[in-house]
């Protein structure tokens, strides 16, 4: 029973490490998407209005 508990505890520690790494990666990916959206919006704003009504 002791060996079983030790093995299970090690597997849980390994799983928690993997989940922590995945969480970090997902947060990083989220930041990349936000920066990409902001950059795209900035580029679109520099194009200016396409319509003469845009400045009214």
mmCIF file as Biopython writes it, N, C-alpha, C and O atoms, coordinates in Angstrom:
data_model
#
loop_
_atom_site.group_PDB
_atom_site.id
_atom_site.type_symbol
_atom_site.label_atom_id
_atom_site.label_alt_id
_atom_site.label_comp_id
_atom_site.label_asym_id
_atom_site.label_entity_id
_atom_site.label_seq_id
_atom_site.pdbx_PDB_ins_code
_atom_site.Cartn_x
_atom_site.Cartn_y
_atom_site.Cartn_z
_atom_site.occupancy
_atom_site.B_iso_or_equiv
_atom_site.auth_seq_id
_atom_site.auth_asym_id
_atom_site.pdbx_PDB_model_num
ATOM 1   N N  . UNK A ? 1  ? 0.821   -1.192 0.000   1.0 0.0 1  A 1 
ATOM 2   C CA . UNK A ? 1  ? 0.000   0.000  0.000   1.0 0.0 1  A 1 
ATOM 3   C C  . UNK A ? 1  ? 0.869   1.261  0.000   1.0 0.0 1  A 1 
ATOM 4   O O  . UNK A ? 1  ? 0.531   2.260  -0.634  1.0 0.0 1  A 1 
ATOM 5   N N  . UNK A ? 2  ? 1.989   1.197  0.720   1.0 0.0 2  A 1 
ATOM 6   C CA . UNK A ? 2  ? 2.885   2.355  0.777   1.0 0.0 2  A 1 
ATOM 7   C C  . UNK A ? 2  ? 3.447   2.670  -0.608  1.0 0.0 2  A 1 
ATOM 8   O O  . UNK A ? 2  ? 3.504   3.833  -1.007  1.0 0.0 2  A 1 
ATOM 9   N N  . UNK A ? 3  ? 3.858   1.646  -1.334  1.0 0.0 3  A 1 
ATOM 10  C CA . UNK A ? 3  ? 4.398   1.845  -2.692  1.0 0.0 3  A 1 
ATOM 11  C C  . UNK A ? 3  ? 3.337   2.443  -3.611  1.0 0.0 3  A 1 
ATOM 12  O O  . UNK A ? 3  ? 3.638   3.322  -4.419  1.0 0.0 3  A 1 
ATOM 13  N N  . UNK A ? 4  ? 2.138   1.985  -3.495  1.0 0.0 4  A 1 
ATOM 14  C CA . UNK A ? 4  ? 1.030   2.497  -4.301  1.0 0.0 4  A 1 
ATOM 15  C C  . UNK A ? 4  ? 0.810   3.991  -4.019  1.0 0.0 4  A 1 
ATOM 16  O O  . UNK A ? 4  ? 0.625   4.781  -4.944  1.0 0.0 4  A 1 
ATOM 17  N N  . UNK A ? 5  ? 0.832   4.361  -2.761  1.0 0.0 5  A 1 
ATOM 18  C CA . UNK A ? 5  ? 0.653   5.765  -2.376  1.0 0.0 5  A 1 
ATOM 19  C C  . UNK A ? 5  ? 1.798   6.622  -2.904  1.0 0.0 5  A 1 
ATOM 20  O O  . UNK A ? 5  ? 1.563   7.722  -3.403  1.0 0.0 5  A 1 
ATOM 21  N N  . UNK A ? 6  ? 3.024   6.137  -2.801  1.0 0.0 6  A 1 
ATOM 22  C CA . UNK A ? 6  ? 4.181   6.887  -3.308  1.0 0.0 6  A 1 
ATOM 23  C C  . UNK A ? 6  ? 4.088   7.092  -4.823  1.0 0.0 6  A 1 
ATOM 24  O O  . UNK A ? 6  ? 4.355   8.181  -5.330  1.0 0.0 6  A 1 
ATOM 25  N N  . UNK A ? 7  ? 3.712   6.044  -5.525  1.0 0.0 7  A 1 
ATOM 26  C CA . UNK A ? 7  ? 3.575   6.123  -6.976  1.0 0.0 7  A 1 
ATOM 27  C C  . UNK A ? 7  ? 2.482   7.118  -7.351  1.0 0.0 7  A 1 
ATOM 28  O O  . UNK A ? 7  ? 2.659   7.941  -8.250  1.0 0.0 7  A 1 
ATOM 29  N N  . UNK A ? 8  ? 1.356   7.036  -6.655  1.0 0.0 8  A 1 
ATOM 30  C CA . UNK A ? 8  ? 0.248   7.944  -6.933  1.0 0.0 8  A 1 
ATOM 31  C C  . UNK A ? 8  ? 0.652   9.386  -6.660  1.0 0.0 8  A 1 
ATOM 32  O O  . UNK A ? 8  ? 0.352   10.276 -7.456  1.0 0.0 8  A 1 
ATOM 33  N N  . UNK A ? 9  ? 1.327   9.622  -5.546  1.0 0.0 9  A 1 
ATOM 34  C CA . UNK A ? 9  ? 1.773   10.978 -5.215  1.0 0.0 9  A 1 
ATOM 35  C C  . UNK A ? 9  ? 2.719   11.530 -6.286  1.0 0.0 9  A 1 
ATOM 36  O O  . UNK A ? 9  ? 2.627   12.701 -6.652  1.0 0.0 9  A 1 
ATOM 37  N N  . UNK A ? 10 ? 3.619   10.695 -6.782  1.0 0.0 10 A 1 
ATOM 38  C CA . UNK A ? 10 ? 4.537   11.148 -7.825  1.0 0.0 10 A 1 
ATOM 39  C C  . UNK A ? 10 ? 3.793   11.472 -9.117  1.0 0.0 10 A 1 
ATOM 40  O O  . UNK A ? 10 ? 4.111   12.451 -9.792  1.0 0.0 10 A 1 
ATOM 41  N N  . UNK A ? 11 ? 2.820   10.662 -9.453  1.0 0.0 11 A 1 
ATOM 42  C CA . UNK A ? 11 ? 2.022   10.921 -10.653 1.0 0.0 11 A 1 
ATOM 43  C C  . UNK A ? 11 ? 1.231   12.222 -10.521 1.0 0.0 11 A 1 
ATOM 44  O O  . UNK A ? 11 ? 1.101   12.969 -11.491 1.0 0.0 11 A 1 
ATOM 45  N N  . UNK A ? 12 ? 0.711   12.490 -9.348  1.0 0.0 12 A 1 
ATOM 46  C CA . UNK A ? 12 ? -0.025  13.734 -9.113  1.0 0.0 12 A 1 
ATOM 47  C C  . UNK A ? 12 ? 0.915   14.926 -9.242  1.0 0.0 12 A 1 
ATOM 48  O O  . UNK A ? 12 ? 0.545   15.931 -9.851  1.0 0.0 12 A 1 
ATOM 49  N N  . UNK A ? 13 ? 2.123   14.840 -8.684  1.0 0.0 13 A 1 
ATOM 50  C CA . UNK A ? 13 ? 3.097   15.922 -8.789  1.0 0.0 13 A 1 
ATOM 51  C C  . UNK A ? 13 ? 3.466   16.178 -10.249 1.0 0.0 13 A 1 
ATOM 52  O O  . UNK A ? 13 ? 3.586   17.327 -10.672 1.0 0.0 13 A 1 
ATOM 53  N N  . UNK A ? 14 ? 3.643   15.113 -11.007 1.0 0.0 14 A 1 
ATOM 54  C CA . UNK A ? 14 ? 3.974   15.246 -12.429 1.0 0.0 14 A 1 
ATOM 55  C C  . UNK A ? 14 ? 2.828   15.913 -13.181 1.0 0.0 14 A 1 
ATOM 56  O O  . UNK A ? 14 ? 3.054   16.808 -13.995 1.0 0.0 14 A 1 
ATOM 57  N N  . UNK A ? 15 ? 1.612   15.484 -12.911 1.0 0.0 15 A 1 
ATOM 58  C CA . UNK A ? 15 ? 0.440   16.062 -13.556 1.0 0.0 15 A 1 
ATOM 59  C C  . UNK A ? 15 ? 0.297   17.540 -13.200 1.0 0.0 15 A 1 
ATOM 60  O O  . UNK A ? 15 ? 0.010   18.355 -14.077 1.0 0.0 15 A 1 
ATOM 61  N N  . UNK A ? 16 ? 0.487   17.892 -11.953 1.0 0.0 16 A 1 
ATOM 62  C CA . UNK A ? 16 ? 0.370   19.292 -11.527 1.0 0.0 16 A 1 
ATOM 63  C C  . UNK A ? 16 ? 1.430   20.152 -12.220 1.0 0.0 16 A 1 
ATOM 64  O O  . UNK A ? 16 ? 1.158   21.296 -12.584 1.0 0.0 16 A 1 
ATOM 65  N N  . UNK A ? 17 ? 2.624   19.611 -12.402 1.0 0.0 17 A 1 
ATOM 66  C CA . UNK A ? 17 ? 3.667   20.335 -13.122 1.0 0.0 17 A 1 
ATOM 67  C C  . UNK A ? 17 ? 3.279   20.575 -14.577 1.0 0.0 17 A 1 
ATOM 68  O O  . UNK A ? 17 ? 3.482   21.665 -15.111 1.0 0.0 17 A 1 
ATOM 69  N N  . UNK A ? 18 ? 2.725   19.557 -15.206 1.0 0.0 18 A 1 
ATOM 70  C CA . UNK A ? 18 ? 2.270   19.694 -16.597 1.0 0.0 18 A 1 
ATOM 71  C C  . UNK A ? 18 ? 1.150   20.713 -16.705 1.0 0.0 18 A 1 
ATOM 72  O O  . UNK A ? 18 ? 1.153   21.542 -17.614 1.0 0.0 18 A 1 
ATOM 73  N N  . UNK A ? 19 ? 0.199   20.661 -15.794 1.0 0.0 19 A 1 
ATOM 74  C CA . UNK A ? 19 ? -0.919  21.605 -15.827 1.0 0.0 19 A 1 
ATOM 75  C C  . UNK A ? 19 ? -0.445  23.039 -15.590 1.0 0.0 19 A 1 
ATOM 76  O O  . UNK A ? 19 ? -0.965  23.976 -16.197 1.0 0.0 19 A 1 
ATOM 77  N N  . UNK A ? 20 ? 0.524   23.205 -14.722 1.0 0.0 20 A 1 
ATOM 78  C CA . UNK A ? 20 ? 1.073   24.532 -14.470 1.0 0.0 20 A 1 
ATOM 79  C C  . UNK A ? 20 ? 1.744   25.088 -15.721 1.0 0.0 20 A 1 
ATOM 80  O O  . UNK A ? 20 ? 1.577   26.263 -16.049 1.0 0.0 20 A 1 
ATOM 81  N N  . UNK A ? 21 ? 2.498   24.249 -16.415 1.0 0.0 21 A 1 
ATOM 82  C CA . UNK A ? 21 ? 3.152   24.674 -17.658 1.0 0.0 21 A 1 
ATOM 83  C C  . UNK A ? 21 ? 2.120   25.028 -18.723 1.0 0.0 21 A 1 
ATOM 84  O O  . UNK A ? 21 ? 2.301   26.003 -19.454 1.0 0.0 21 A 1 
ATOM 85  N N  . UNK A ? 22 ? 1.055   24.264 -18.822 1.0 0.0 22 A 1 
ATOM 86  C CA . UNK A ? 22 ? -0.006  24.551 -19.790 1.0 0.0 22 A 1 
ATOM 87  C C  . UNK A ? 22 ? -0.698  25.875 -19.462 1.0 0.0 22 A 1 
ATOM 88  O O  . UNK A ? 22 ? -1.010  26.655 -20.363 1.0 0.0 22 A 1 
ATOM 89  N N  . UNK A ? 23 ? -0.935  26.126 -18.185 1.0 0.0 23 A 1 
ATOM 90  C CA . UNK A ? 23 ? -1.569  27.376 -17.765 1.0 0.0 23 A 1 
ATOM 91  C C  . UNK A ? 23 ? -0.698  28.567 -18.164 1.0 0.0 23 A 1 
ATOM 92  O O  . UNK A ? 23 ? -1.202  29.567 -18.674 1.0 0.0 23 A 1 
ATOM 93  N N  . UNK A ? 24 ? 0.591   28.458 -17.932 1.0 0.0 24 A 1 
ATOM 94  C CA . UNK A ? 24 ? 1.523   29.521 -18.305 1.0 0.0 24 A 1 
ATOM 95  C C  . UNK A ? 24 ? 1.511   29.746 -19.808 1.0 0.0 24 A 1 
ATOM 96  O O  . UNK A ? 24 ? 1.498   30.889 -20.265 1.0 0.0 24 A 1 
ATOM 97  N N  . UNK A ? 25 ? 1.514   28.679 -20.570 1.0 0.0 25 A 1 
ATOM 98  C CA . UNK A ? 25 ? 1.493   28.792 -22.035 1.0 0.0 25 A 1 
ATOM 99  C C  . UNK A ? 25 ? 0.209   29.446 -22.525 1.0 0.0 25 A 1 
ATOM 100 O O  . UNK A ? 25 ? 0.249   30.287 -23.424 1.0 0.0 25 A 1 
ATOM 101 N N  . UNK A ? 26 ? -0.921  29.074 -21.950 1.0 0.0 26 A 1 
ATOM 102 C CA . UNK A ? 26 ? -2.194  29.660 -22.359 1.0 0.0 26 A 1 
ATOM 103 C C  . UNK A ? 26 ? -2.255  31.146 -22.036 1.0 0.0 26 A 1 
ATOM 104 O O  . UNK A ? 26 ? -2.792  31.928 -22.821 1.0 0.0 26 A 1 
ATOM 105 N N  . UNK A ? 27 ? -1.717  31.540 -20.902 1.0 0.0 27 A 1 
ATOM 106 C CA . UNK A ? 27 ? -1.688  32.968 -20.559 1.0 0.0 27 A 1 
ATOM 107 C C  . UNK A ? 27 ? -0.801  33.731 -21.542 1.0 0.0 27 A 1 
ATOM 108 O O  . UNK A ? 27 ? -1.137  34.844 -21.947 1.0 0.0 27 A 1 
ATOM 109 N N  . UNK A ? 28 ? 0.316   33.142 -21.922 1.0 0.0 28 A 1 
ATOM 110 C CA . UNK A ? 28 ? 1.195   33.774 -22.898 1.0 0.0 28 A 1 
ATOM 111 C C  . UNK A ? 28 ? 0.517   33.915 -24.249 1.0 0.0 28 A 1 
ATOM 112 O O  . UNK A ? 28 ? 0.648   34.945 -24.910 1.0 0.0 28 A 1 
ATOM 113 N N  . UNK A ? 29 ? -0.200  32.891 -24.656 1.0 0.0 29 A 1 
ATOM 114 C CA . UNK A ? 29 ? -0.920  32.922 -25.923 1.0 0.0 29 A 1 
ATOM 115 C C  . UNK A ? 29 ? -1.999  33.993 -25.902 1.0 0.0 29 A 1 
ATOM 116 O O  . UNK A ? 29 ? -2.202  34.693 -26.894 1.0 0.0 29 A 1 
ATOM 117 N N  . UNK A ? 30 ? -2.681  34.122 -24.793 1.0 0.0 30 A 1 
ATOM 118 C CA . UNK A ? 30 ? -3.704  35.149 -24.649 1.0 0.0 30 A 1 
ATOM 119 C C  . UNK A ? 30 ? -3.088  36.537 -24.849 1.0 0.0 30 A 1 
ATOM 120 O O  . UNK A ? 30 ? -3.664  37.381 -25.536 1.0 0.0 30 A 1 
ATOM 121 N N  . UNK A ? 31 ? -1.931  36.767 -24.255 1.0 0.0 31 A 1 
ATOM 122 C CA . UNK A ? 31 ? -1.245  38.044 -24.416 1.0 0.0 31 A 1 
ATOM 123 C C  . UNK A ? 31 ? -0.861  38.308 -25.860 1.0 0.0 31 A 1 
ATOM 124 O O  . UNK A ? 31 ? -0.944  39.442 -26.332 1.0 0.0 31 A 1 
ATOM 125 N N  . UNK A ? 32 ? -0.440  37.268 -26.562 1.0 0.0 32 A 1 
ATOM 126 C CA . UNK A ? 32 ? -0.089  37.430 -27.980 1.0 0.0 32 A 1 
ATOM 127 C C  . UNK A ? 32 ? -1.298  37.832 -28.813 1.0 0.0 32 A 1 
ATOM 128 O O  . UNK A ? 32 ? -1.196  38.689 -29.690 1.0 0.0 32 A 1 
ATOM 129 N N  . UNK A ? 33 ? -2.442  37.213 -28.537 1.0 0.0 33 A 1 
ATOM 130 C CA . UNK A ? 33 ? -3.662  37.565 -29.265 1.0 0.0 33 A 1 
ATOM 131 C C  . UNK A ? 33 ? -4.061  39.014 -28.999 1.0 0.0 33 A 1 
ATOM 132 O O  . UNK A ? 33 ? -4.446  39.732 -29.921 1.0 0.0 33 A 1 
ATOM 133 N N  . UNK A ? 34 ? -3.973  39.440 -27.754 1.0 0.0 34 A 1 
ATOM 134 C CA . UNK A ? 34 ? -4.333  40.817 -27.415 1.0 0.0 34 A 1 
ATOM 135 C C  . UNK A ? 34 ? -3.412  41.793 -28.133 1.0 0.0 34 A 1 
ATOM 136 O O  . UNK A ? 34 ? -3.882  42.764 -28.726 1.0 0.0 34 A 1 
ATOM 137 N N  . UNK A ? 35 ? -2.104  41.545 -28.087 1.0 0.0 35 A 1 
ATOM 138 C CA . UNK A ? 35 ? -1.164  42.444 -28.761 1.0 0.0 35 A 1 
ATOM 139 C C  . UNK A ? 35 ? -1.402  42.460 -30.264 1.0 0.0 35 A 1 
ATOM 140 O O  . UNK A ? 35 ? -1.306  43.513 -30.893 1.0 0.0 35 A 1 
ATOM 141 N N  . UNK A ? 36 ? -1.708  41.312 -30.843 1.0 0.0 36 A 1 
ATOM 142 C CA . UNK A ? 36 ? -1.987  41.244 -32.271 1.0 0.0 36 A 1 
ATOM 143 C C  . UNK A ? 36 ? -3.236  42.055 -32.618 1.0 0.0 36 A 1 
ATOM 144 O O  . UNK A ? 36 ? -3.248  42.779 -33.614 1.0 0.0 36 A 1 
ATOM 145 N N  . UNK A ? 37 ? -4.282  41.938 -31.803 1.0 0.0 37 A 1 
ATOM 146 C CA . UNK A ? 37 ? -5.512  42.697 -32.049 1.0 0.0 37 A 1 
ATOM 147 C C  . UNK A ? 37 ? -5.260  44.202 -31.949 1.0 0.0 37 A 1 
ATOM 148 O O  . UNK A ? 37 ? -5.754  44.973 -32.772 1.0 0.0 37 A 1 
ATOM 149 N N  . UNK A ? 38 ? -4.496  44.614 -30.948 1.0 0.0 38 A 1 
ATOM 150 C CA . UNK A ? 38 ? -4.195  46.033 -30.787 1.0 0.0 38 A 1 
ATOM 151 C C  . UNK A ? 38 ? -3.388  46.546 -31.978 1.0 0.0 38 A 1 
ATOM 152 O O  . UNK A ? 38 ? -3.660  47.624 -32.506 1.0 0.0 38 A 1 
ATOM 153 N N  . UNK A ? 39 ? -2.401  45.769 -32.389 1.0 0.0 39 A 1 
ATOM 154 C CA . UNK A ? 39 ? -1.565  46.162 -33.525 1.0 0.0 39 A 1 
ATOM 155 C C  . UNK A ? 39 ? -2.402  46.279 -34.806 1.0 0.0 39 A 1 
ATOM 156 O O  . UNK A ? 39 ? -2.244  47.230 -35.570 1.0 0.0 39 A 1 
ATOM 157 N N  . UNK A ? 40 ? -3.281  45.319 -35.029 1.0 0.0 40 A 1 
ATOM 158 C CA . UNK A ? 40 ? -4.144  45.362 -36.220 1.0 0.0 40 A 1 
ATOM 159 C C  . UNK A ? 40 ? -5.050  46.584 -36.172 1.0 0.0 40 A 1 
ATOM 160 O O  . UNK A ? 40 ? -5.226  47.264 -37.183 1.0 0.0 40 A 1 
ATOM 161 N N  . UNK A ? 41 ? -5.622  46.868 -35.016 1.0 0.0 41 A 1 
ATOM 162 C CA . UNK A ? 41 ? -6.469  48.048 -34.874 1.0 0.0 41 A 1 
ATOM 163 C C  . UNK A ? 41 ? -5.699  49.332 -35.136 1.0 0.0 41 A 1 
ATOM 164 O O  . UNK A ? 41 ? -6.205  50.242 -35.792 1.0 0.0 41 A 1 
ATOM 165 N N  . UNK A ? 42 ? -4.471  49.406 -34.621 1.0 0.0 42 A 1 
ATOM 166 C CA . UNK A ? 42 ? -3.635  50.591 -34.861 1.0 0.0 42 A 1 
ATOM 167 C C  . UNK A ? 42 ? -3.357  50.775 -36.345 1.0 0.0 42 A 1 
ATOM 168 O O  . UNK A ? 42 ? -3.413  51.893 -36.856 1.0 0.0 42 A 1 
ATOM 169 N N  . UNK A ? 43 ? -3.058  49.685 -37.033 1.0 0.0 43 A 1 
ATOM 170 C CA . UNK A ? 43 ? -2.791  49.767 -38.472 1.0 0.0 43 A 1 
ATOM 171 C C  . UNK A ? 43 ? -4.035  50.213 -39.239 1.0 0.0 43 A 1 
ATOM 172 O O  . UNK A ? 43 ? -3.937  51.019 -40.164 1.0 0.0 43 A 1 
ATOM 173 N N  . UNK A ? 44 ? -5.184  49.702 -38.866 1.0 0.0 44 A 1 
ATOM 174 C CA . UNK A ? 44 ? -6.415  50.079 -39.559 1.0 0.0 44 A 1 
ATOM 175 C C  . UNK A ? 44 ? -6.751  51.550 -39.321 1.0 0.0 44 A 1 
ATOM 176 O O  . UNK A ? 44 ? -7.248  52.225 -40.223 1.0 0.0 44 A 1 
ATOM 177 N N  . UNK A ? 45 ? -6.487  52.046 -38.124 1.0 0.0 45 A 1 
ATOM 178 C CA . UNK A ? 45 ? -6.767  53.449 -37.830 1.0 0.0 45 A 1 
ATOM 179 C C  . UNK A ? 45 ? -5.874  54.384 -38.641 1.0 0.0 45 A 1 
ATOM 180 O O  . UNK A ? 45 ? -6.293  55.495 -38.966 1.0 0.0 45 A 1 
ATOM 181 N N  . UNK A ? 46 ? -4.659  53.963 -38.975 1.0 0.0 46 A 1 
ATOM 182 C CA . UNK A ? 46 ? -3.755  54.821 -39.737 1.0 0.0 46 A 1 
ATOM 183 C C  . UNK A ? 46 ? -4.210  54.962 -41.196 1.0 0.0 46 A 1 
ATOM 184 O O  . UNK A ? 46 ? -3.769  55.872 -41.898 1.0 0.0 46 A 1 
ATOM 185 N N  . UNK A ? 47 ? -5.072  54.082 -41.641 1.0 0.0 47 A 1 
ATOM 186 C CA . UNK A ? 47 ? -5.560  54.178 -43.015 1.0 0.0 47 A 1 
ATOM 187 C C  . UNK A ? 47 ? -6.482  55.376 -43.199 1.0 0.0 47 A 1 
ATOM 188 O O  . UNK A ? 47 ? -6.632  55.877 -44.313 1.0 0.0 47 A 1 
ATOM 189 N N  . UNK A ? 48 ? -7.088  55.829 -42.137 1.0 0.0 48 A 1 
ATOM 190 C CA . UNK A ? 48 ? -7.987  56.963 -42.207 1.0 0.0 48 A 1 
ATOM 191 C C  . UNK A ? 48 ? -9.336  56.573 -42.736 1.0 0.0 48 A 1 
ATOM 192 O O  . UNK A ? 48 ? -9.550  55.438 -43.163 1.0 0.0 48 A 1 
ATOM 193 N N  . UNK A ? 49 ? -10.258 57.533 -42.706 1.0 0.0 49 A 1 
ATOM 194 C CA . UNK A ? 49 ? -11.618 57.224 -43.175 1.0 0.0 49 A 1 
ATOM 195 C C  . UNK A ? 49 ? -11.652 57.030 -44.696 1.0 0.0 49 A 1 
ATOM 196 O O  . UNK A ? 49 ? -10.979 57.747 -45.436 1.0 0.0 49 A 1 
ATOM 197 N N  . UNK A ? 50 ? -12.418 56.085 -45.137 1.0 0.0 50 A 1 
ATOM 198 C CA . UNK A ? 50 ? -12.568 55.797 -46.560 1.0 0.0 50 A 1 
ATOM 199 C C  . UNK A ? 50 ? -13.697 56.640 -47.177 1.0 0.0 50 A 1 
ATOM 200 O O  . UNK A ? 50 ? -13.779 56.796 -48.395 1.0 0.0 50 A 1 
ATOM 201 N N  . UNK A ? 51 ? -14.547 57.167 -46.323 1.0 0.0 51 A 1 
ATOM 202 C CA . UNK A ? 51 ? -15.708 57.907 -46.790 1.0 0.0 51 A 1 
ATOM 203 C C  . UNK A ? 51 ? -15.563 59.369 -46.402 1.0 0.0 51 A 1 
ATOM 204 O O  . UNK A ? 51 ? -14.992 59.686 -45.359 1.0 0.0 51 A 1 
ATOM 205 N N  . UNK A ? 52 ? -16.076 60.254 -47.234 1.0 0.0 52 A 1 
ATOM 206 C CA . UNK A ? 52 ? -16.076 61.678 -46.909 1.0 0.0 52 A 1 
ATOM 207 C C  . UNK A ? 52 ? -17.010 61.960 -45.731 1.0 0.0 52 A 1 
ATOM 208 O O  . UNK A ? 52 ? -16.912 63.011 -45.098 1.0 0.0 52 A 1 
ATOM 209 N N  . UNK A ? 53 ? -17.886 61.054 -45.447 1.0 0.0 53 A 1 
ATOM 210 C CA . UNK A ? 53 ? -18.799 61.209 -44.316 1.0 0.0 53 A 1 
ATOM 211 C C  . UNK A ? 53 ? -18.115 60.855 -42.992 1.0 0.0 53 A 1 
ATOM 212 O O  . UNK A ? 53 ? -18.636 61.169 -41.921 1.0 0.0 53 A 1 
ATOM 213 N N  . UNK A ? 54 ? -16.962 60.207 -43.062 1.0 0.0 54 A 1 
ATOM 214 C CA . UNK A ? 54 ? -16.259 59.778 -41.856 1.0 0.0 54 A 1 
ATOM 215 C C  . UNK A ? 54 ? -15.819 60.938 -40.976 1.0 0.0 54 A 1 
ATOM 216 O O  . UNK A ? 54 ? -15.703 60.756 -39.764 1.0 0.0 54 A 1 
ATOM 217 N N  . UNK A ? 55 ? -15.573 62.103 -41.517 1.0 0.0 55 A 1 
ATOM 218 C CA . UNK A ? 55 ? -15.128 63.228 -40.738 1.0 0.0 55 A 1 
ATOM 219 C C  . UNK A ? 55 ? -16.257 64.092 -40.189 1.0 0.0 55 A 1 
ATOM 220 O O  . UNK A ? 55 ? -15.993 65.086 -39.513 1.0 0.0 55 A 1 
ATOM 221 N N  . UNK A ? 56 ? -17.488 63.740 -40.462 1.0 0.0 56 A 1 
ATOM 222 C CA . UNK A ? 56 ? -18.633 64.544 -39.992 1.0 0.0 56 A 1 
ATOM 223 C C  . UNK A ? 56 ? -18.979 64.290 -38.568 1.0 0.0 56 A 1 
ATOM 224 O O  . UNK A ? 56 ? -19.915 64.894 -38.043 1.0 0.0 56 A 1 
#
